[in-house]
Amino acid sequence: MSSLIDRELAVVNVGLDAFADAVAAAGAPVVRVQWSPPADGDPEAVAALARLVADPAVEAANRTAFAAYLEAEPVLEGIALAREAIPGMTERTILHSGPPVAWKDMAGPMQGAVIGAALLEGWAADEAGARALAGRGEIRFAPCHHHDAVGPMAGIVCPSMPVWVVRNARHGNRAYSTLNEGLGKVLRYGANSPEVLDRLRWMADKLAPALAAGLARTGPIELKPLIGRALHMGDEMHNRNVAATGLLLKRLVAGVLRSAIPAHEAAAALEFVVGNDFFFLNPGMAACKCMLDAARGVPGSSMVTTMARNGVEFGIRVSGTGDAWFTAPAPVVDGLFFSGFTRADAARDIGDSAITETAGLGGFAMAAAPAIVQFVGGTPELALANTLEMRHVTVGRNPAFTIPQLGFAGTPAGIDVRKVVDTGIRPVINTGIAHRAPGVGQVGAGLTRAPAACFAKALVALARAA
Amino acid sequence: MSSLIDRELAVVNVGLDAFADAVAAAGAPVVRVQWSPPADGDPEAVAALARLVADPAVEAANRTAFAAYLEAEPVLEGIALAREAIPGMTERTILHSGPPVAWKDMAGPMQGAVIGAALLEGWAADEAGARALAGRGEIRFAPCHHHDAVGPMAGIVCPSMPVWVVRNARHGNRAYSTLNEGLGKVLRYGANSPEVLDRLRWMADKLAPALAAGLARTGPIELKPLIGRALHMGDEMHNRNVAATGLLLKRLVAGVLRSAIPAHEAAAALEFVVGNDFFFLNPGMAACKCMLDAARGVPGSSMVTTMARNGVEFGIRVSGTGDAWFTAPAPVVDGLFFSGFTRADAARDIGDSAITETAGLGGFAMAAAPAIVQFVGGTPELALANTLEMRHVTVGRNPAFTIPQLGFAGTPAGIDVRKVVDTGIRPVINTGIAHRAPGVGQVGAGLTRAPAACFAKALVALARAA
């Protein structure tokens, strides 16, 4: 001891700053290492991590799951009505985003969108009637993810809506998503005014048939090469889909024009796509689900196959634990707000669109999309840093989705719950922000992180199942 | 001396490596500073540089010229026939790229394109007839740049060709360029087979009227915001125009469909644009010329207003020296060659497309377009380095053309001949590579540098004029 006291001290402090503060106050140099125990020291999660972190069986299972995700070939096959295409989509069903949630617990924007859907379907004559109908339990609610579907924000799918049909040409599974309405006052952000419903009616009556006719002439569109190309054009496929929308438009234009659709209807349909830089978001999300569903149900795999939020809870599903949801309270998103709105107006994180991050896109591919920071906040350096950081929590890289800015490295993909718990690095998500009240709509866009608790719970469940 | 010999030596060597080699061979550490005298030590150029390098009159003139370039507002106004729109475009005139060149001196691809143009105009029945006609001096040749026009590669404009009309809404000057034919076997690369001429006839008869009708309905399109947006989508506007072409298509689609053009002709026209990722190159070049012409003729200004190559000579024009060309032999381009071709097949650098670099785009904006290295060679790091290096030879930055990758800094623009001579940093150019024989077409794409001699000559002339 005496020699320690006699000599000049140089201290490395791991974890709690209080110890380092004391050393610094005493005038000695101190290096602070940021560290906290995995899963905030929760004994069960720590034990599960210790058991699985280097388990060869988990490694093998993840290789299998990741390979299936990589091999998947999502193809845009057509447009169909939800009631006819989506398995188990009975009348009086409304699908919503995220994990299961009851009507009374739904977030404002989701309730607003449900009311809009009930009006659209003619199940109710006004908002009060729609609320009463839902309150009496006469609408069947289910997550999109339980029906092979994904929906941005409120994620509402009702029977008469047209949906994109994306087929995995490699494994045969299909995924579905609605057609994107645009920004601002739209159903998925909880708006339900007559203009919102009129737009949805026109989309079903005119837009969907025109695009379906065009797609039928063009033939199925392979979505992985299209997404790969859009990444080289500054999209990240979650909050920036301008290039992908342009590429989709290019593929559809001639098909629509050479179809039997009358010229003025073709013009209106294509004009709508031209005017909506987010139009590719929905088929892109379906492509991501299609790829990830191929990785579902691999026993022992710790790879995340779903991240989704319903505006109340954030939920994940993991390949090795099948259909079980692991949830935590949904965070409020930091970001840039539209003029006249602030963080106080923001709903909690909502939507199935985090399927893009789950598939190695969105926040995980942000390095490809430096211009996005003008929409979601941050700096181009942050965009690079986010992609690089996500390498620490993923199974591998997707060589179909390369990032020129990083020497054409593949995007980090296949979130590993073990790595999230071990490192404390939470998956980053680029997302839109809805107003917390029903009927208002989008108020901004920003960045958030998945809650750590989902991953700790999933890891514990995986250890139990092993 | 004795103290110098006794002590350990550390040598900094500026310039010639031979001295450093001797020090290194003797075992002493040596730092090598790369340096060579400006203009290879040419006394007249060095004297001109010494006189003008810090001349407040030149600085003021450059501020005036650069401000005019920045203020210019190029607007895509319409499509017209060359013979009707281009000032001084008499019958039997063929415009070509670069500085003036006589028929007998023209490079292979330019002769090939001239032959194609003579056949297209019906001035000759076959190649021999076309060659004879040109040889007898019965075709009037002039640079595009002498007629407010710009043309990529051979740059051929003949009277019956349709041309884009771009107007500078701020200063009123106009610029013209042909419609882009696509890649491969095309007239501008020197190909002149029946398929090439048939395509040009269809472009004049069907494509131009369809797009003109669409543009008339859409209304004039502001090109600076469009270019600025395309830079955020990975274009650099010389060898990568895929995003800009998509943005132009988006603006034209509805206009074409709502015009009186028959549906199948509209479909064919839009399909052609969809299939040609270089379609925006030509109106983009006209936009660049429009902006730079606003900066012409400012007495004393050392800002470059033109860089252009005719396949034999590389020429520049400078604001303060008016219409005079300063030329040097055109370089052969390093790059990636299409399958079956090598550097031995390459023509010398050719085309007016270096107007993009002159305007702060192309190689100067390469940092915005990392994916382009798959087409022109190099690495994403080189793309960044090229843009950063060009800051040393330019008057300023263009805030309308920002680069997300560089924290949204404006592209370096307004090449200053003084700085090129002073630093020895030659402007970088992204460009296509034509086969050196007539009639073959494009064989690759790559990077090159403007020859230093042009800038030294221009500087001497500027000093004489001052």
Chai-1 contact restraints between the chains, C-beta under 6 A:
chainA,res_idxA,chainB,res_idxB,connection_type,confidence,min_distance_angstrom,max_distance_angstrom,comment,restraint_id
A,H232,B,G234,contact,1.0,0.0,6.0,A-B,restraint_1
A,H232,B,A371,contact,1.0,0.0,6.0,A-B,restraint_2
A,M233,B,M233,contact,1.0,0.0,6.0,A-B,restraint_3
A,M233,B,G234,contact,1.0,0.0,6.0,A-B,restraint_4
A,M233,B,A243,contact,1.0,0.0,6.0,A-B,restraint_5
A,G234,B,H232,contact,1.0,0.0,6.0,A-B,restraint_6
A,G234,B,M233,contact,1.0,0.0,6.0,A-B,restraint_7
A,G234,B,G234,contact,1.0,0.0,6.0,A-B,restraint_8
A,A243,B,M233,contact,1.0,0.0,6.0,A-B,restraint_9
A,G246,B,G246,contact,1.0,0.0,6.0,A-B,restraint_10
A,K250,B,V274,contact,1.0,0.0,6.0,A-B,restraint_11
A,V253,B,L270,contact,1.0,0.0,6.0,A-B,restraint_12
A,V253,B,V274,contact,1.0,0.0,6.0,A-B,restraint_13
A,A254,B,A267,contact,1.0,0.0,6.0,A-B,restraint_14
A,A254,B,E271,contact,1.0,0.0,6.0,A-B,restraint_15
A,L257,B,A263,contact,1.0,0.0,6.0,A-B,restraint_16
A,L257,B,A267,contact,1.0,0.0,6.0,A-B,restraint_17
A,R258,B,A267,contact,1.0,0.0,6.0,A-B,restraint_18
A,A263,B,L257,contact,1.0,0.0,6.0,A-B,restraint_19
A,A263,B,A263,contact,1.0,0.0,6.0,A-B,restraint_20
A,A267,B,A254,contact,1.0,0.0,6.0,A-B,restraint_21
A,A267,B,L257,contact,1.0,0.0,6.0,A-B,restraint_22
A,A267,B,R258,contact,1.0,0.0,6.0,A-B,restraint_23
A,L270,B,V253,contact,1.0,0.0,6.0,A-B,restraint_24
A,E271,B,A254,contact,1.0,0.0,6.0,A-B,restraint_25
A,V274,B,K250,contact,1.0,0.0,6.0,A-B,restraint_26
A,V274,B,V253,contact,1.0,0.0,6.0,A-B,restraint_27
A,P370,B,P404,contact,1.0,0.0,6.0,A-B,restraint_28
A,P370,B,Q405,contact,1.0,0.0,6.0,A-B,restraint_29
A,A371,B,H232,contact,1.0,0.0,6.0,A-B,restraint_30
A,A371,B,P404,contact,1.0,0.0,6.0,A-B,restraint_31
A,P380,B,P404,contact,1.0,0.0,6.0,A-B,restraint_32
A,P404,B,P370,contact,1.0,0.0,6.0,A-B,restraint_33
A,P404,B,A371,contact,1.0,0.0,6.0,A-B,restraint_34
A,P404,B,P380,contact,1.0,0.0,6.0,A-B,restraint_35
A,Q405,B,P370,contact,1.0,0.0,6.0,A-B,restraint_36
